[in-house]
Amino acid sequence: MPSYRAQVARLYECSAFYRNKLRAAGFESPEAVGGLERIAELPFTEKDELRASQAAHPPLGAHAAIDIAQAARVYSTSGTSGAPLYIPLTRHDVEQWREIGRRTYSCNGLKAGERVVTTYGAGPFVAGASLAAFEAIGAVHIPVGVGNTEKLLAAVARLQPEALACTPSYALYLSEKLPKKHSLQRVIVGGEPGGGEQSFREKLEAAFDAKVYEIMGIGDIAASLWGECPAQAGMHFSAESLIHVELIDPDSGKSIAMEDGATGELVYTHLEREAAPLLRFRSRDHVRLWSSKCACGSRALRVRCLGRTDDMLIVRGVNVFPSAVREVVARFRPRVTGALLIKPPTKGVRQEPPLPIVVEGEAALADAIAAAIRDALTFTPGVRMVPPQSLPRSDYKSKLVDFSEAK
């Protein structure tokens, strides 16, 4: 693909980080790198490398291919898994994000003239970049921002929007606040795993009496990369020809064939990014993938997010994704609210059983929930039930793992 070869050549010319990284891996020139068919031979890019690059070469880092004066916008990551990382975009990059977002949010059927109320902040985080996608579609955009629940409820009542866009955590919170009769026909959720969990989705759809559609992005690559269609059979990739995607084994790093049902970690490479192009960037998003034609007619890749490998715990050799625990707990609705908190007793990824889990719901359910988790996820939990509304709610993203009492 010509754009890939041109991108690699630009990295050698403009990015000291990648020039040194690729030469250290044995690729002395852009010609030595070759085409996309050889991309699996190249080293990965890790988030911690980018942080170190930016710390050593402020303000944008040695991986950036522009000077900050050439940037049109500079976003930042939320810093939830470490120090925030600044992400520059040129005008070209901004337009590219807008187009990817338009494809993603159009996928579920949102169209010109429809009203959509959103809770994404306009800045400084990359989620704010999604807002331009609604303008590109021609939708009537009603932004209320983060932390304005009363304003959101008022906007739904008075402006009668057809769609709501927010995180799964906030959707769950709103489901307890929204009147039974409202105008919402679809709820578009993203920003964290959860929207694709069947039990969690069923709870939301029943509470809202509306269809739930999941979207997914990653700030380092693009704000909205994947979007779900009405078939609800996985999220479609929205950045074909702009971003190359791979599937790898998260432990070995080896490539996995893009076949129906394959699971692994997503890896991304920019093909046309100007400001800070990334090469084989490890997303830490663990997904199930489908490459066959969707019922909607699209042949784009589809994924369902299973969880994030950097949120994962290991209990005696068993990989435990918090979102998978939530999905099992949600099977017990309406006798549970769906809210839970995993409280590891020790710091670090590796934990000994039983893994403490606090669940909102009926006190008598502790043993049944523990047995269901043990059967489905093959690790031993210690389940403690607490009354409804005992655990904190969030107007953005909810923490499922709490290390505050870990030793």
C-alpha positions in Angstrom: 0.0 0.0 0.0 1.6 3.3 -1.1 0.4 5.3 1.9 2.1 2.8 4.3 5.4 3.1 2.5 5.2 6.9 2.4 4.3 6.9 6.1 7.4 4.8 7.0 9.6 7.0 4.9 8.2 10.1 6.7 8.9 8.4 10.1 12.6 7.9 9.1 12.8 11.6 8.0 10.8 13.3 10.8 10.7 11.1 13.9 13.9 10.4 15.7 12.1 8.0 17.9 11.1 5.7 15.1 14.3 6.2 13.1 16.3 4.9 16.0 13.8 2.2 17.0 13.6 0.7 13.5 17.4 0.9 12.9 17.9 -0.8 16.3 15.6 -3.6 15.0 17.7 -4.1 11.9 15.9 -1.9 9.4 18.4 0.6 8.2 16.1 2.4 5.7 12.5 2.7 4.7 13.2 0.4 1.8 14.3 -2.3 4.3 11.0 -2.1 6.1 9.1 -3.2 2.9 5.3 -3.2 2.6 2.4 -4.1 4.8 2.9 -7.8 4.1 6.0 -7.6 6.3 4.6 -5.5 9.0 4.6 -8.3 11.6 8.5 -8.2 11.4 8.5 -4.7 12.9 8.7 -3.9 16.7 5.6 -2.9 18.6 5.1 0.6 20.0 4.1 0.6 23.7 2.3 3.4 25.6 5.1 3.7 28.2 7.6 4.3 25.3 5.6 7.3 24.2 5.4 8.7 27.8 9.1 8.3 28.1 9.6 9.9 24.7 7.5 12.9 25.7 9.1 13.3 29.1 12.6 13.3 27.6 11.8 15.5 24.6 9.0 17.9 25.6 6.5 19.1 24.6 5.4 16.4 22.1 8.2 13.8 22.3 10.7 12.4 19.8 8.0 10.2 18.3 6.2 13.3 16.9 6.8 14.1 13.3 5.9 17.8 13.6 6.8 20.8 15.6 4.1 21.9 18.0 3.6 25.2 16.0 2.3 23.0 13.1 -0.4 21.4 15.3 -4.1 22.5 15.0 -5.1 20.8 18.3 -3.4 19.0 21.2 -5.5 16.6 23.2 -4.4 14.5 26.1 -5.2 11.0 27.4 -7.0 10.8 30.7 -4.0 9.4 32.5 -5.9 6.6 34.2 -3.1 4.1 33.5 -0.2 6.5 34.0 0.9 10.0 33.3 -1.2 11.8 30.7 0.1 11.7 27.1 -0.3 14.7 24.8 -1.7 13.9 21.3 -1.1 16.5 18.6 -3.2 16.7 15.4 -2.7 18.7 12.3 -5.7 20.1 10.4 -5.5 17.1 8.1 -5.5 14.8 11.1 -8.6 16.6 12.6 -10.5 16.1 9.4 -9.5 12.4 9.3 -10.8 11.9 12.8 -14.0 13.7 11.8 -14.5 11.3 8.9 -13.8 8.2 11.0 -16.3 9.4 13.6 -18.9 10.1 10.9 -18.6 6.5 9.7 -18.8 5.2 13.2 -21.8 7.1 14.5 -23.7 6.6 11.2 -23.3 2.9 11.5 -26.2 2.5 14.0 -28.6 4.6 11.8 -28.1 8.1 13.3 -28.9 10.5 10.4 -29.2 14.1 9.5 -32.0 16.0 11.4 -32.1 13.6 14.3 -31.4 15.0 17.8 -28.6 13.5 19.9 -27.7 14.5 23.4 -24.1 13.8 24.5 -22.2 13.8 27.8 -18.7 13.9 26.3 -16.5 16.8 27.5 -15.2 19.0 24.7 -11.7 18.9 26.1 -9.0 18.3 27.0 -9.5 14.6 26.4 -9.8 12.9 23.0 -13.5 11.9 23.6 -14.3 15.5 22.8 -13.1 15.0 19.2 -16.1 12.7 18.7 -18.4 15.8 18.8 -17.5 16.8 15.3 -18.8 13.5 14.0 -22.4 14.5 14.8 -22.0 17.7 12.8 -20.5 15.8 9.9 -23.6 13.5 9.9 -25.9 16.5 10.1 -27.5 15.6 13.4 -28.9 18.1 15.8 -26.2 17.9 18.5 -27.2 18.7 22.1 -24.0 18.6 24.2 -24.5 18.8 28.0 -21.0 17.7 29.0 -19.8 15.6 32.0 -21.4 15.9 35.4 -24.6 17.6 34.4 -27.3 15.0 35.0 -30.0 17.5 35.8 -29.3 19.4 32.6 -29.4 16.1 30.6 -32.7 15.1 32.1 -34.1 18.5 31.3 -32.8 18.3 27.7 -34.4 14.9 27.2 -37.7 16.2 28.5 -37.8 19.4 26.6 -35.9 18.8 23.4 -37.0 15.2 22.9 -33.8 13.8 21.4 -33.9 10.4 19.6 -30.4 9.4 20.7 -28.1 9.6 23.7 -24.3 9.1 23.6 -22.4 8.4 26.8 -20.3 5.8 28.6 -21.9 2.5 29.7 -21.4 3.4 33.3 -23.3 6.7 32.9 -26.0 4.9 30.9 -26.5 2.6 33.9 -26.7 5.5 36.2 -29.2 7.4 34.0 -31.4 4.3 33.7 -32.1 4.8 37.4 -33.0 8.5 36.9 -34.8 8.7 33.6 -38.6 8.8 33.5 -40.3 5.7 32.0 -41.7 7.8 29.1 -39.1 9.6 27.0 -38.1 10.1 23.4 -34.9 8.1 23.2 -34.8 5.4 20.6 -31.1 4.5 20.7 -28.4 4.7 23.4 -24.8 4.9 22.0 -22.2 3.8 24.5 -18.4 3.9 24.4 -15.3 4.9 26.3 -15.0 1.7 28.4 -15.9 -2.0 28.0 -19.5 -3.0 28.8 -21.8 -2.0 26.0 -21.2 -5.3 24.3 -21.9 -7.5 27.4 -25.1 -9.3 26.6 -26.6 -9.3 30.1 -25.5 -5.7 30.7 -26.9 -4.6 27.4 -30.3 -6.3 28.1 -30.5 -4.5 31.4 -29.9 -1.1 29.6 -32.3 -1.9 26.8 -35.0 -2.9 29.2 -34.5 0.2 31.4 -34.4 2.6 28.5 -36.9 0.7 26.2 -34.4 1.6 23.5 -31.7 -0.1 21.4 -28.1 0.0 22.7 -25.2 0.4 20.3 -21.6 0.2 21.2 -18.7 2.2 19.8 -15.0 2.0 20.6 -11.9 4.1 19.9 -8.5 4.7 21.4 -7.2 8.2 21.9 -3.7 7.5 20.6 -5.1 6.3 17.3 -8.5 7.9 16.7 -11.4 8.8 18.9 -14.1 6.6 17.3 -12.7 3.6 15.4 -15.5 1.0 15.6 -19.3 1.3 15.5 -22.1 -1.1 15.8 -24.9 -1.5 13.2 -28.6 -2.5 13.9 -27.6 -6.2 13.5 -25.8 -5.8 16.9 -23.3 -8.5 15.8 -20.1 -6.6 16.7 -18.6 -3.2 16.0 -17.6 -2.4 12.4 -14.1 -1.0 11.7 -14.5 2.6 10.4 -11.0 3.5 9.4 -10.3 1.3 6.4 -7.5 2.8 4.2 -6.6 5.2 7.0 -5.4 2.8 9.7 -4.1 -0.7 9.5 -5.3 -3.2 12.2 -3.8 -6.4 13.3 -4.7 -9.1 15.9 -2.0 -10.6 18.1 -1.6 -13.0 21.0 -1.2 -10.6 24.0 1.3 -12.9 25.6 3.6 -14.0 22.7 3.0 -11.0 20.4 2.5 -13.4 17.5 0.0 -12.5 14.8 -3.4 -14.2 14.8 -5.3 -14.8 11.6 -8.3 -12.6 11.1 -11.0 -15.4 11.2 -14.4 -15.5 12.7 -14.3 -16.1 16.4 -10.5 -15.3 16.8 -9.6 -13.6 20.0 -6.6 -11.4 20.8 -5.3 -7.9 21.2 -5.7 -5.2 18.6 -2.6 -3.5 17.2 -2.9 -0.3 15.1 -0.7 1.5 12.5 -1.4 4.9 11.1 -1.3 5.1 7.3 -1.9 8.8 6.8 -1.4 10.5 10.2 0.8 13.7 10.0 1.4 14.8 13.6 2.4 11.8 15.6 2.0 8.6 13.5 2.2 5.4 15.4 3.6 2.1 14.1 2.2 -1.2 15.5 0.8 0.4 18.6 -0.4 -2.1 21.2 -4.0 -1.1 22.2 -4.4 -3.5 25.2 -7.9 -4.0 24.0 -8.7 -7.7 24.1 -11.4 -8.6 21.5 -13.3 -11.3 19.6 -13.2 -10.7 15.9 -15.3 -11.6 12.8 -14.2 -11.1 9.2 -17.3 -12.6 7.5 -20.0 -10.5 5.9 -22.4 -8.9 8.4 -26.2 -9.3 8.2 -26.3 -5.6 7.3 -24.3 -6.2 4.2 -21.0 -4.7 5.4 -17.7 -6.7 4.9 -15.8 -4.5 7.3 -14.0 -6.3 10.2 -16.2 -6.6 13.4 -15.1 -6.9 17.0 -16.6 -7.3 20.4 -14.4 -6.0 23.3 -13.8 -8.6 26.0 -11.8 -6.3 28.2 -8.5 -4.5 28.5 -5.4 -6.5 29.2 -4.0 -3.7 31.4 -7.2 -4.0 33.6 -6.8 -7.7 33.8 -6.1 -9.6 37.0 -4.5 -13.1 37.2 -5.9 -15.5 39.8 -3.8 -18.6 40.0 -3.1 -18.6 36.3 -6.6 -17.6 35.2 -7.0 -14.3 33.3 -9.8 -12.3 34.9 -11.4 -9.4 33.0 -13.5 -7.2 35.3 -16.0 -6.7 32.5 -16.5 -10.5 32.2 -17.3 -10.6 36.0 -19.9 -7.8 35.5 -21.5 -9.8 32.7 -21.9 -12.9 34.9 -23.3 -10.8 37.8 -25.8 -9.1 35.4 -27.4 -12.5 34.8 -29.0 -12.2 38.2 -31.0 -9.0 37.4 -33.4 -7.7 38.6 -32.3 -9.1 42.0 -29.0 -7.2 41.5 -28.5 -3.6 40.3 -25.5 -4.5 38.1 -23.1 -2.4 40.2 -20.0 -4.2 41.6 -16.5 -3.6 42.8 -13.5 -6.0 42.7 -11.3 -5.3 45.7 -7.9 -7.1 45.4 -6.3 -7.6 48.8 -2.8 -7.2 47.4 -1.2 -4.8 44.9 -0.3 -6.1 41.5 -1.9 -8.2 38.7 -1.5 -11.6 40.4 -4.0 -12.4 43.1 -4.7 -15.4 45.3 -8.2 -16.8 45.6 -10.8 -16.0 46.8 -10.9 -12.7 45.0 -13.1 -10.3 46.9 -16.1 -8.9 44.9 -18.7 -6.6 46.3 -22.1 -6.8 44.6 -25.2 -4.7 45.0 -28.3 -6.8 45.4 -30.2 -9.2 47.6 -28.2 -10.6 50.5 -29.2 -14.2 49.8 -27.5 -14.2 46.4 -23.9 -14.3 47.5 -23.4 -18.1 47.1 -25.2 -18.3 43.8 -23.3 -15.5 42.3 -20.0 -16.9 43.5 -20.9 -20.3 42.0 -21.9 -18.7 38.7 -18.6 -16.8 38.5 -16.6 -19.9 39.4 -18.4 -22.0 36.7 -18.1 -19.3 34.0 -14.7 -17.8 34.6 -12.9 -20.7 36.4 -11.6 -18.8 39.4 -12.8 -18.6 43.0 -14.4 -15.3 44.2 -15.4 -14.2 47.6 -18.7 -12.4 47.0 -20.1 -10.0 49.5 -23.6 -8.5 48.9 -24.4 -4.9 49.8 -27.7 -3.0 49.5 -28.7 -1.1 46.3 -27.1 2.3 45.9 -24.2 1.4 48.3 -21.5 1.6 45.6 -20.4 4.9 44.0 -22.0 5.9 40.6 -20.2 7.8 37.9 -21.2 10.3 35.3 -18.3 9.2 33.1 -16.4 5.9 33.6 -16.8 3.6 36.6 -14.0 1.8 38.3 -14.6 -1.9 38.5 -11.3 -2.6 40.4 -10.5 -0.8 43.7 -6.9 -1.2 45.0 -7.4 1.3 47.8 -7.3 -1.3 50.6 -4.6 -3.5 48.9 -1.4 -4.2 50.8 
